[in-house]
Amino acid sequence: MSANTTAPPPGLRRAQEVLDFWFGPDPLSPAHFSDRLHLWFGGDDPPELIAERDALVTSRFRTLMDEAASGALDHWAGSPHRLLALVLLLDQFPRHVYRGRARAYAQDSRALAFTLHALTTGADAALSLAERLFLYLPLQHAESAAMQEESIAAYRRLQADAPAQHRKLFDSVLEFAQQHQNVIQRFGRFPHRNAALSRRSTPEEQQFLDTPGA
């Protein structure tokens, strides 16, 4: 069989399926950006549409997520793009599949470890702006003041690297990271997770949760 017709290794192919689903052909292009934003963050979409997308992630990637959670895909960390796919399976996809439940956050510590590995090895330099945005998210999701500082540093670098046409977007990305840091500085944890994690909210946290737009 010639080199041009050789199928990619199964691990590479499966990682690419994750990346293709999440990012599409060009996630920051005007033609695709709006669709990507709705998939990634939902925004003000109606609950039934969010549930439909969650079901799609579940049907396509639940098995692969379970493999990632078990450690069976840890070898993906040897390649920047496969490492990113692994982080998505541990950090972003559970937030769709287990939305509002404790399992949505169960793999956060493992996702964070792979993100820190990527930063230590410089693997993030091989990724696009949109890919780096999601590689760094486990830092933003960490209930740790130190990791929030790393998050701000990472998103400041991302903002600095953004070309003029994307500067407004990555200004907003940095602002969002700063909002997360502010919550951790104030409470030491994310109160929005308390119900899912069976944690009792303090009076101050409850006041915060009851505030519109908190």
Backbone torsions as a table, in degrees:
resi	resn	phi	psi	omega
1	MET	NA	135.1	-177.8
2	SER	-74.6	161.9	-178.9
3	ALA	-61.6	-31.5	-176.8
4	ASN	-71.3	-18.6	-176.5
5	THR	-111.6	3.7	178.8
6	THR	-71.6	128.8	180.0
7	ALA	-71.0	144.9	177.3
8	PRO	-65.6	153.7	176.5
9	PRO	-55.0	147.7	-178.0
10	PRO	-54.4	-40.8	-179.3
11	GLY	-62.7	-42.4	178.9
12	LEU	-64.8	-41.8	-179.3
13	ARG	-64.5	-42.3	-178.6
14	ARG	-69.1	-39.3	176.5
15	ALA	-63.6	-39.6	-179.7
16	GLN	-66.4	-32.5	176.1
17	GLU	-61.9	-40.6	177.2
18	VAL	-62.3	-47.9	-177.1
19	LEU	-66.8	-40.9	179.5
20	ASP	-63.6	-40.7	179.1
21	PHE	-64.7	-43.9	-172.7
22	TRP	-77.0	-41.2	-172.6
23	PHE	-103.1	-25.8	-176.5
24	GLY	68.6	-168.2	-174.5
25	PRO	-71.3	-36.0	-177.7
26	ASP	-159.0	84.5	-168.0
27	PRO	-63.4	-24.6	-177.0
28	LEU	-96.9	3.4	178.3
29	SER	-75.3	151.0	179.0
30	PRO	-55.5	-31.1	-176.7
31	ALA	-72.6	-24.5	-172.3
32	HIS	-118.1	-17.7	-167.9
33	PHE	-61.8	-43.4	-178.7
34	SER	-60.6	-44.3	178.6
35	ASP	-62.1	-40.7	-179.8
36	ARG	-63.8	-42.8	-179.0
37	LEU	-59.6	-40.4	-179.4
38	HIS	-67.6	-39.9	176.8
39	LEU	-64.9	-45.6	-174.0
40	TRP	-70.1	-45.4	-168.0
41	PHE	-124.6	-11.0	175.9
42	GLY	77.6	-43.6	-179.5
43	GLY	59.4	-132.3	180.0
44	ASP	-99.5	25.7	177.9
45	ASP	-61.2	147.9	177.5
46	PRO	-64.3	150.9	-176.5
47	PRO	-55.5	-35.6	-177.8
48	GLU	-67.4	-32.4	177.8
49	LEU	-72.7	-40.1	176.3
50	ILE	-62.2	-43.0	179.1
51	ALA	-63.1	-36.0	178.8
52	GLU	-64.8	-42.6	178.2
53	ARG	-68.1	-39.0	177.1
54	ASP	-60.0	-41.1	179.6
55	ALA	-65.2	-35.4	178.0
56	LEU	-65.3	-45.6	177.5
57	VAL	-60.3	-41.9	-179.4
58	THR	-62.3	-48.0	-176.2
59	SER	-66.4	-33.2	-175.6
60	ARG	-88.8	-30.7	-167.7
61	PHE	-129.3	4.0	-178.2
62	ARG	-59.2	-44.6	-179.5
63	THR	-61.7	-43.1	-179.4
64	LEU	-68.2	-36.1	175.2
65	MET	-60.8	-42.9	179.6
66	ASP	-62.8	-38.8	177.2
67	GLU	-63.9	-43.5	179.0
68	ALA	-62.4	-42.1	-179.3
69	ALA	-64.9	-31.0	-178.2
70	SER	-79.5	-12.0	-176.8
71	GLY	94.3	0.0	-176.1
72	ALA	-68.4	-17.3	-178.5
73	LEU	-110.6	14.6	-177.6
74	ASP	-59.6	-26.2	179.8
75	HIS	-66.3	-15.4	175.9
76	TRP	-62.6	-19.6	-177.8
77	ALA	-65.1	-10.2	179.7
78	GLY	-77.5	-7.4	179.9
79	SER	-130.0	134.0	-176.4
80	PRO	-54.8	-44.9	-176.6
81	HIS	-75.1	-36.6	175.8
82	ARG	-69.1	-34.2	175.7
83	LEU	-62.1	-42.6	177.1
84	LEU	-60.6	-43.4	177.7
85	ALA	-60.0	-39.3	178.2
86	LEU	-64.0	-43.6	178.0
87	VAL	-61.1	-41.4	177.8
88	LEU	-61.6	-41.5	-179.5
89	LEU	-66.7	-27.4	-177.6
90	LEU	-94.7	-27.3	-171.5
91	ASP	-110.9	-54.4	-173.7
92	GLN	-84.0	-47.8	-174.3
93	PHE	-63.1	-38.6	176.6
94	PRO	-60.8	-27.5	178.8
95	ARG	-70.9	-19.7	171.9
96	HIS	-87.4	-49.9	-173.5
97	VAL	-67.8	-38.3	-176.3
98	TYR	-115.9	35.2	-175.2
99	ARG	-50.9	127.9	177.3
100	GLY	79.2	6.0	-179.1
101	ARG	-120.7	161.8	-177.1
102	ALA	-59.5	-34.0	-177.6
103	ARG	-65.4	-15.8	176.3
104	ALA	-61.0	-26.1	-176.1
105	TYR	-112.3	4.6	-170.5
106	ALA	-65.1	-28.5	-176.7
107	GLN	-104.5	12.8	-177.0
108	ASP	-59.9	-39.4	-177.7
109	SER	-66.8	-36.5	178.3
110	ARG	-71.2	-41.1	177.0
111	ALA	-60.3	-42.3	179.3
112	LEU	-61.6	-40.7	179.8
113	ALA	-61.3	-39.4	179.6
114	PHE	-72.1	-35.0	175.6
115	THR	-64.1	-44.1	178.1
116	LEU	-63.3	-36.9	175.3
117	HIS	-61.4	-42.9	179.5
118	ALA	-62.3	-40.2	179.4
119	LEU	-68.5	-39.0	-179.5
120	THR	-66.2	-38.1	-176.7
121	THR	-91.5	-6.6	-178.0
122	GLY	76.9	17.3	-177.9
123	ALA	-63.8	-26.8	-178.4
124	ASP	-64.9	-21.1	-179.9
125	ALA	-66.4	-19.7	-179.5
126	ALA	-87.3	-1.3	-172.8
127	LEU	-106.5	157.2	176.9
128	SER	-75.3	172.4	179.1
129	LEU	-58.9	-47.9	-179.3
130	ALA	-63.7	-38.0	179.7
131	GLU	-67.2	-40.5	178.2
132	ARG	-65.0	-35.5	177.7
133	LEU	-52.3	-44.1	-176.9
134	PHE	-85.4	-25.8	174.0
135	LEU	-63.0	-35.9	-176.8
136	TYR	-83.3	-12.8	-173.8
137	LEU	-58.8	-34.8	176.9
138	PRO	-57.8	-28.0	174.0
139	LEU	-65.0	-44.3	-179.5
140	GLN	-67.4	-30.3	-178.1
141	HIS	-83.2	-7.9	-174.6
142	ALA	-77.4	135.4	175.1
143	GLU	-87.4	65.6	-174.9
144	SER	-150.0	126.4	179.3
145	ALA	-62.5	-38.8	-179.7
146	ALA	-64.7	-42.5	-179.9
147	MET	-70.2	-30.1	175.2
148	GLN	-66.3	-35.4	175.0
149	GLU	-64.2	-41.6	176.8
150	GLU	-63.8	-37.2	177.9
151	SER	-60.5	-48.9	-179.5
152	ILE	-60.7	-42.2	179.3
153	ALA	-62.4	-42.5	-179.2
154	ALA	-65.3	-43.8	-178.1
155	TYR	-74.9	-23.4	171.7
156	ARG	-68.5	-39.9	176.4
157	ARG	-64.1	-40.5	179.6
158	LEU	-63.7	-44.1	177.8
159	GLN	-59.7	-43.4	-178.8
160	ALA	-65.0	-29.6	-178.3
161	ASP	-85.5	-10.8	-175.7
162	ALA	-73.1	134.6	175.4
163	PRO	-69.6	168.0	-173.5
164	ALA	-56.3	-38.8	-175.7
165	GLN	-69.6	-16.2	179.5
166	HIS	-114.0	6.3	-174.4
167	ARG	-63.0	-40.9	-179.1
168	LYS	-61.1	-41.9	179.1
169	LEU	-60.1	-49.1	-174.7
170	PHE	-78.3	-17.8	165.8
171	ASP	-63.0	-43.4	179.7
172	SER	-66.8	-38.0	178.5
173	VAL	-60.8	-44.7	178.4
174	LEU	-64.8	-41.2	178.7
175	GLU	-61.0	-40.0	178.8
176	PHE	-64.1	-41.6	176.9
177	ALA	-61.9	-39.6	179.1
178	GLN	-65.5	-34.8	176.2
179	GLN	-63.3	-41.0	176.8
180	HIS	-62.7	-43.5	178.9
181	GLN	-61.7	-39.8	-179.8
182	ASN	-61.2	-39.6	179.8
183	VAL	-65.0	-43.3	-180.0
184	ILE	-67.2	-39.0	177.5
185	GLN	-62.6	-33.9	-176.7
186	ARG	-80.8	-43.4	-171.8
187	PHE	-115.3	-18.5	-176.1
188	GLY	79.7	0.3	179.0
189	ARG	-163.3	172.8	178.6
190	PHE	-96.5	107.0	-178.4
191	PRO	-58.2	-27.2	-179.9
192	HIS	-61.9	-19.1	179.8
193	ARG	-89.4	-8.7	-170.6
194	ASN	-57.5	-46.5	-177.8
195	ALA	-62.6	-45.6	-178.5
196	ALA	-64.0	-34.5	-176.2
197	LEU	-96.2	10.0	178.9
198	SER	56.8	40.3	176.5
199	ARG	-102.1	139.9	178.8
200	ARG	-80.8	127.3	178.2
201	SER	-77.1	139.6	172.5
202	THR	-73.0	162.7	176.4
203	PRO	-55.0	-40.4	179.7
204	GLU	-65.8	-41.7	178.0
205	GLU	-63.5	-41.6	-179.6
206	GLN	-64.2	-39.6	176.1
207	GLN	-60.4	-41.9	177.9
208	PHE	-62.0	-46.4	-179.4
209	LEU	-64.5	-29.6	-179.2
210	ASP	-82.6	-7.4	-179.2
211	THR	-79.9	123.9	178.8
212	PRO	-55.2	132.1	177.8
213	GLY	78.4	9.3	-179.0
214	ALA	-62.4	NA	NA
